Amino acid sequence: MCDFCKIASHEINANIVYEDDSIMAFLDYEPINEGHILIIPKEHLLDIDEISDKLLYNMLDLSKRIVSSLKKVYSPEGYTIMQNGGAFNDLGHYHLHVFPRYKDDGFGWTDSGMQHDCSMEAALKIKENL
């Protein structure tokens, strides 16, 4: 059983901000900024394409309510909602990050400097597989 499944079953303690029958939200143990929250499905799932539309909707709806709460509590300059999939999900259980942002918080994207195809051909390949 993974750590998030253990949190969902209350075998591991977490600072829970929301819980219902199918999802849970709690403070991240290694936050980007204070108020960094993880939203997880209680069922062990890895990737977004494994999650039912209803469950995904509930998680996104909760992220919206969390953003409203973070705005009231922290008065951030913005917020970030993100998740990593596949090999980049280092915890092996789907989780959605929601955290307040500030202009000088140091969080950002890195650029490999490599050239990537952003042509109409690339768009059509993706479109054909939707």
Summary of the structure (lengths in Angstrom):
residues: 130
radius of gyration: 16.6
end to end distance: 33.0
largest distance: 49.6
contacts: 318
relative contact order: 0.18
helix: 33%
strand: 19%
